Amino acid sequence: MMQQNEVIDRINHFLADEFEVGVEKITSDANLRETLQLDSLDYIDLVVVVENNFGFRMKAEDFKGILTFEDFYSYVIQRISS
């Protein structure tokens, strides 16, 4: 199983790559939607990227409680460790 910091590094890398954002802008307390400039279609891309990288299914409603990158990290870590 991946360590928490490995998961976070992997998330940061694929988010920076997929959404063309400088990795330095991706901080745990930054707003996910604003930082990545996500619209509704981008959320679909995000779901696909997560599924391809971590191998679990994700639904749009999973984003309801995710505001910051920290929330997103916690969600992914919780899903891959369960």
Contact map, one row per residue, 1 for C-alpha under 8 A:
1110000000000000000000000000000000000000000000000000000000000000000000000000000010
1111011000000000000000000000000000000000000000000000000000000000000000000000000000
1111111000000000000000000000000000000000000000000000000000000000000000000000000000
0111111100000000000000000000000000000000000000000000000000000000000000000000100000
0011111110000000000000000000000000000000000000000000000000000000000000000000000000
0111111111000000000000000000000000000000000000000000000000000000000000000000000000
0111111111100000000000000000000000000000000000000000000000000000000000001000100000
0001111111110000000000000000000000000000000000000000000000000000000000001000000000
0000111111111000000000000000000000000000000000000000000000000000000000000000000000
0000011111111100000000000000000000000000000000000000000000000000000000000000000000
0000001111111110000000000000000000000000000000000000000000000000000000001000000000
0000000111111111000000100100000000000000000000000000000000000000000000000000000000
0000000011111111100000100000000000000000000000000000000000000000000000000000000000
0000000001111111110000000000000000000000000000001000000000000000000000000000000000
0000000000111111111110000000000000010000000000000000000000000000000000000000000000
0000000000011111111111100100000000000000000000000000000000000000000000000000000000
0000000000001111111110000000000000000000000000000000000000000000000000000000000000
0000000000000111111100000000000000000000000000000000000000000000000000000000000000
0000000000000011111110000000000000010000000000000000000000000000000000000000000000
0000000000000011111111000000000000000000000000000000000000000000000000000000000000
0000000000000011101111101000000000110000000000000000000000000000000000000000000000
0000000000000001000111111100000000000000000000000000000000000000000000000000000000
0000000000011001000011111100000000000000000000000000000000000000000000000000000000
0000000000000000000001111110000000000000000000000000000000000000000000000000000000
0000000000000000000011111110010000100000000000000000000000000000000000000000000000
0000000000010001000001111111010000100000000000000000000000000000000010000000000000
0000000000000000000000011111110000000000000000000000000000000000000011000000000000
0000000000000000000000000111110000000000000000000000000000000000000111000000000000
0000000000000000000000000011111000000000000000000000000000000000000111000000000000
0000000000000000000000001111111100100000000000000000000000000000000110000000000000
0000000000000000000000000000111111100000000000000000000000000000001110000000000000
0000000000000000000000000000011111110000000000000000000000000000011110010000000000
0000000000000000000000000000001111111110000000000000000000000000001000000000000000
0000000000000000000000000000001111111100000000000000000000000000000000000000000000
0000000000000000000010001100011111111100000000000000000000000000000000000000000000
0000000000000010001010000000000111111100000000000000000000000000000000000000000000
0000000000000000000000000000000011111110000000000000000000000000000000000000000000
0000000000000000000000000000000011111111111000000000000000000000000000000000000000
0000000000000000000000000000000010001111111000000000000000000000000000000000000000
0000000000000000000000000000000000000111111100000000000000000000000000000000000000
0000000000000000000000000000000000000111111110000000000000000000000000000000000000
0000000000000000000000000000000000000111111111000000000000000000000000000000000000
0000000000000000000000000000000000000111111111100000000000010000000000000000000000
0000000000000000000000000000000000000001111111110000000000010000000000000000000000
0000000000000000000000000000000000000000111111111000000000000000000000000000000000
0000000000000000000000000000000000000000011111111100000000000000000000000000000000
0000000000000000000000000000000000000000001111111110000011110000000000000000000000
0000000000000000000000000000000000000000000111111111000000000000000000000000000000
0000000000000100000000000000000000000000000011111111100000000000000000000000000000
0000000000000000000000000000000000000000000001111111111101000000000000000000000000
0000000000000000000000000000000000000000000000111111111111000000000000000000000000
0000000000000000000000000000000000000000000000011111111000000000000000000000000000
0000000000000000000000000000000000000000000000001111111000000000000000000000000000
0000000000000000000000000000000000000000000000000111111100000000000000000000000100
0000000000000000000000000000000000000000000000000111111110000000000000000000000000
0000000000000000000000000000000000000000000000000110011111000000000000000000001100
0000000000000000000000000000000000000000000000100010001111100000000000000000000000
0000000000000000000000000000000000000000000000100110000111110100000000000000000000
0000000000000000000000000000000000000000000000100000000011111110000000000000000000
0000000000000000000000000000000000000000001100100000000001111111000000000000000000
0000000000000000000000000000000000000000000000000000000000111111000000000000000000
0000000000000000000000000000000000000000000000000000000001111111110000000000000000
0000000000000000000000000000000000000000000000000000000000111111111000000000000000
0000000000000000000000000000000000000000000000000000000000011111111000000000000000
0000000000000000000000000000000000000000000000000000000000000111111000100000000000
0000000000000000000000000000000100000000000000000000000000000111111110110010000000
0000000000000000000000000000001110000000000000000000000000000011111110110000000000
0000000000000000000000000001111100000000000000000000000000000000011111110000000000
0000000000000000000000000111111100000000000000000000000000000000011111111000000000
0000000000000000000000000011100000000000000000000000000000000000000111111100000000
0000000000000000000000000000000000000000000000000000000000000000111111111110000000
0000000000000000000000000000000100000000000000000000000000000000011111111111000000
0000001100100000000000000000000000000000000000000000000000000000000011111111100000
0000000000000000000000000000000000000000000000000000000000000000000001111111110000
0000000000000000000000000000000000000000000000000000000000000000010000111111111000
0000000000000000000000000000000000000000000000000000000000000000000000011111111100
0001001000000000000000000000000000000000000000000000000000000000000000001111111110
0000000000000000000000000000000000000000000000000000000000000000000000000111111111
0000000000000000000000000000000000000000000000000000000100000000000000000011111111
0000000000000000000000000000000000000000000000000000010100000000000000000001111111
1000000000000000000000000000000000000000000000000000000000000000000000000000111111
0000000000000000000000000000000000000000000000000000000000000000000000000000011111
